[in-house]
Amino acid sequence: MKLAGIVLTVLGVLALAYQGIRYTTREKLIDIGPLKVTTSERKTIPLPPIVGGIALVAGIALILSDRKKTS
C-alpha cells in the first residue's frame, strides 16, 4: 500500500505542475517522388487541477494509513 501511495502522490504533484499531457503528431501532406512535405502539430490533453489534488490526497492517505497499520 505504501508503494501505491507514493506513486499516487508523485502523479498528483506532476498533474498539478503540468496540468495536462502534451504530445506531437506528424502528418504527411505531400509525398510525390523526392518531394515530401510533413507537418507537426502539438496537442494537449488537459487535466483539471482537481484530478491532481485528488491523487495527491489519496496518496498521502494511503501512506499515512500504512504507517498506522505497522505501528
Secondary structure, 3 states (H helix, E strand, C coil): CHHHHHHHHHHHHHHHHHCEEEEEEEEEEEEECCEEEEEEEEEEEECCHHHHHHHHHHHHHHHHHHHHHHC
